[in-house]
Each structure stands twice: as C-alpha cells, then as structure tokens.
Amino acid sequence: MNDMYTEKVLDHFRNPRNMGKMENPDGVGKVGNPQCGDVMAIYIKVKNEKIFDIKFQTFGCTAAIASSSIATELVKGKTLNEALKLTRTDVARELGGLPAIKMHCSLLATDALKAAIEDYRKKKKGG
Amino acid sequence: MNKVYMDYAASTPVDREVLDEMLPFFDKYYGNASSTHSFGVDAFNAVEEARESVGKIIGAKNDEIIFTAGGTESDNIAIKGIAFKNRDKKHSKGYNIITSSIEHPAVLETCKYLDNIGYKAKFLPVDKYGIINLDELEKSISKDTFLITIMFANNEIGTIEPIQEIGKIAKKHNVLFHTDAVQAIGKVPININNLNIDLLSISSHKIYGPKGVGALYIRNGIKLETIAHGGGHEKGIRSSTYNTPGIVGLGKACQLGLKRMDNDVLNMTKLRDILIKKNLEIEESYLNGHPKQRLANNAHFRFTAIEGESLNMLLNDAGIAAATGSACSSKKLQASHVLTGIGLTPELAHGSLRLSLGRKSTKEEVEYVCETIPGIVKKLREMSPLWNR
C-alpha cells in the first residue's frame, strides 16, 4: 500500500512537522467535514505580518496529514501575503506528487491556511 | 516480530498440501478435461474428484456443483441466471428479488443492475449488528418473488445471518434461496439440506486455495439461464475450458477445510476473543458486528476521531496487514455501505478497522497487534482536531 505515496508523503505522515494544538493562537482555520473523512485545523501566531509560529491538527488519511504538515513547513516565517500565494499545486509538488484521487487533500491544506489568515485579519480589524 | 498478516478475510495463502496437489496439473496432466484421450481423461477424473470434495463441505451431491472463476462469478451466475429464467415476472408489482443492504458488491451490484433493467429488488435493512429483519423479509414476499439472496456471513463485520430461519421462510413461500457463503465456508458447518439452501456461492482463495476459482451449488432440478454461452461446459450453465489446476486446488482446499474446521474454529475463536477484549480496553473503541453471532476469525472495531486509512498505514509500518472500511481507502471515497447500513454515520465509519484471523494465526501475533494498536490510536488522536479529551 506504500507504493501509492511518495517517500516525501510518507515521511511527512510518519513524522509530521508542526503538529499539535496551539495555545492562544492569533488565527485559526478549520476546514473539511468529518462526514467526508477530512478535517483540518491550522493555528497561527503572527508577528509583524509574518507567520511566526504555525501548528496543525488533521483528522484524515495519509495524504491529508502529509499535506497539512508540508504546508505548515512551507509558510513558516513567510509574510501573510506570501503565505496566501501557496496553491494546492505547490503542496502536491513539494510532496513529490499525490495520487489523483487524493488531490483534494492538498486543497484542504491551503484552504485551512487561508482560513487561519482570514481569521487573524478579522480579529485584528475587530480588536 | 516479522510481518503479521491479519487480513485473511481478504485472501489466504495457498496451503502447501493444496499447492502440491495442484502442481502436476500444470505440466504433467495438462490435457483438456473435455478431451476423450487419456490426457483428457486424467484431467476429467481430477475435476470430478474435486467436485465431490466441494460438494461434501456443504452436504451437496457431486452433480449439484459447477465450477466458476470465483465468488463474484458464482453470485452473478446464480442471481442473473434465476432472474433471466423468470423474465416474465419483470415489471411486476411485488418484489422479484429480496436481498440485504449489506451484501458483498458481487450480490448488491447484480441486484441493482437487475432492478435497473425492470426487475424489482428489495434491499432489506439490517439492525445495528447487521442482522436482517425476518418479519420484514417475510412481508416483502409476494407472488412475484422468485429469489431471496442473503449472505451467510458478512465479509466486513463478520455477522452471521439467521440462515436457517431464512431457509424456512423461503421454503414456506416456495421462493428460491441463494446465499453467498464465501466468508462462511470452513468456518461454519453448513448443510444445504438442513438449511433449505437452493444455491450457494463458494470462493477458493478464502479457504487456502488458489485465486481465480470458485464454485456454485445449484440444487438438482433448479433451472438457470446461461449468462456465458460457449462450449456447453458445466451443464451449459458456465462454458469455459476447465481450469484443472485451480479446480483441483479448490477440491483439496475443501477437503482440508472440512477436516480442520473444528480445530481452526477453536483456535481462531480464542484469538479473536483476545483481540476483542484487548482492543475494547482502548478509550472510545467499539466492536462492530454481533458480539456472539459472528465469524470465528473476525474482529471489527471503530475508534472515535481517527481515520482508518491513516490507522492502516501506521499498522502497515509496524508490519501489520489489516483492512479498513474508511472512504479514503476506497476508490469511490465513500464510507462502506455495510458500516452505514448498520447505522454508523460516515464519520464513525471512517475510523474502522478489520482484523481477520486464519489457520496460521498465533497468540504471539495477536499479542503483538494488541500491544501495537493503542500507541497508534494515541498518536493519531493527538493529531486529530476531533479529539478533545
């Protein structure tokens, strides 16, 4: 069953980076639907418009976990505007590819990231 | 610990004795069993001997067994064969075929197909254990009904259906009764006469025989329409040159299966009960299927807030081969119809795990699996945003 995934996917699945819940995050993005078997949460801390710290939690398959892990790695330290430019294609490419049927997992990761940034901006505006 | 195989419900290794019995039929007795020369007669005799062994495991006569390419083909031949024979009942008011909603796709999809082309099929719901409702079965029967097809035991959750009662109902209303016994053969004693079964599907590779061969029991006197026309093999019901090595393998597998059933069941039940007891000690883990009325080799769980494909992948990393009903592991990205059929929400169905034992399973393997699962469940729950305990 491992042939389905690249080594990079399996590495991020087995050793997820930035995994866990974050205390007092500046922004939270939660997307997906437990019914479909995918729920992703991304938590960010922001300093000077940069993602200073990032964490994720994922309920989902190997591809979903690996996608969220690599997405956090790719945007950590980046400015919010830079992070917003991350696409599903970037995520899939950085993982060395995903099976066609699992491509939606990479979209979920970028959606969660966008939602977290929007949440931060909304709070900032409101506060 | 070496690799641990706990997916015997998916397939089994070919028994050494079965393989030894098969080998000469590849290069020594290679004649076509339909030929009348000595090469053909050698093959023919072996096929007929196998037919007897297959009949014996279910209490059927030799001439009530036909060989097929597997369980799926047996199901198709039986259900379509009976339906096409009764084509005058198409477009009727009552149900023509009654089945359950948790059948193997080989039965479920065949019935859906027939329903699409003008027959009327009833898909009986099941209770939370996966058992069909006998009252509803009986109520669904009308003068238009010609076939009941209900699996002997479920391939995912291991629940054994009330076959004897179904057989009685079928007989009472003069309706034919087919059962897919692919998972039950070798694990449950079956006598087609006591159980009033008219047609029964068998697969070889689930009982330590080779892949690509199966059998269908058809009670003498029952007429089926042919779905694969050709040279007229197997009473004209299933044409195709005899797969002699495969058939010999299935015959031997049935012979051994019958001989070893008591020991196998005793061993597997003991191990299964350890699996169930230990895994239910994990927080928010549940058993799917019936607590008692289940196959000796099946333990099926669900774990809150984790997803089955990830679980299965980490088990595979630990050398354990298991199965899941998770949508993410399926090609259709849909939760298992069996798990949703027993009332689980797709969310709960995603976190399911099937461990299925076999003849060679050991206590050491079971202990290793029981030691490994809690850590993996914990790891995935730490990762899960749905786990807030």
HADDOCK unambig.tbl for C-alpha pairs under 7 A between the chains (distance, minus, plus):
assign (segid A and resid 19 and name CA) (segid B and resid 383 and name CA) 6.61 0.50 0.50
assign (segid A and resid 20 and name CA) (segid B and resid 382 and name CA) 6.81 0.50 0.50
assign (segid A and resid 20 and name CA) (segid B and resid 383 and name CA) 6.08 0.50 0.50
assign (segid A and resid 34 and name CA) (segid B and resid 347 and name CA) 5.25 0.50 0.50
assign (segid A and resid 35 and name CA) (segid B and resid 346 and name CA) 5.09 0.50 0.50
assign (segid A and resid 35 and name CA) (segid B and resid 347 and name CA) 4.55 0.50 0.50
assign (segid A and resid 37 and name CA) (segid B and resid 307 and name CA) 6.72 0.50 0.50
assign (segid A and resid 37 and name CA) (segid B and resid 347 and name CA) 6.25 0.50 0.50
assign (segid A and resid 37 and name CA) (segid B and resid 350 and name CA) 6.14 0.50 0.50
assign (segid A and resid 40 and name CA) (segid B and resid 385 and name CA) 6.97 0.50 0.50
assign (segid A and resid 41 and name CA) (segid B and resid 385 and name CA) 6.45 0.50 0.50
assign (segid A and resid 57 and name CA) (segid B and resid 383 and name CA) 4.98 0.50 0.50
assign (segid A and resid 57 and name CA) (segid B and resid 384 and name CA) 5.30 0.50 0.50
assign (segid A and resid 57 and name CA) (segid B and resid 385 and name CA) 5.20 0.50 0.50
assign (segid A and resid 58 and name CA) (segid B and resid 383 and name CA) 5.69 0.50 0.50
assign (segid A and resid 58 and name CA) (segid B and resid 384 and name CA) 4.89 0.50 0.50
assign (segid A and resid 58 and name CA) (segid B and resid 385 and name CA) 5.87 0.50 0.50
assign (segid A and resid 59 and name CA) (segid B and resid 305 and name CA) 6.95 0.50 0.50
assign (segid A and resid 59 and name CA) (segid B and resid 306 and name CA) 6.03 0.50 0.50
assign (segid A and resid 59 and name CA) (segid B and resid 307 and name CA) 6.27 0.50 0.50
assign (segid A and resid 59 and name CA) (segid B and resid 383 and name CA) 6.95 0.50 0.50
assign (segid A and resid 59 and name CA) (segid B and resid 384 and name CA) 4.62 0.50 0.50
assign (segid A and resid 59 and name CA) (segid B and resid 385 and name CA) 6.28 0.50 0.50
assign (segid A and resid 59 and name CA) (segid B and resid 386 and name CA) 6.88 0.50 0.50
assign (segid A and resid 60 and name CA) (segid B and resid 307 and name CA) 5.32 0.50 0.50
assign (segid A and resid 60 and name CA) (segid B and resid 310 and name CA) 6.95 0.50 0.50
assign (segid A and resid 61 and name CA) (segid B and resid 307 and name CA) 6.24 0.50 0.50
assign (segid A and resid 61 and name CA) (segid B and resid 309 and name CA) 5.28 0.50 0.50
assign (segid A and resid 61 and name CA) (segid B and resid 310 and name CA) 4.85 0.50 0.50
assign (segid A and resid 61 and name CA) (segid B and resid 328 and name CA) 6.25 0.50 0.50
assign (segid A and resid 62 and name CA) (segid B and resid 309 and name CA) 6.81 0.50 0.50
assign (segid A and resid 62 and name CA) (segid B and resid 310 and name CA) 5.14 0.50 0.50
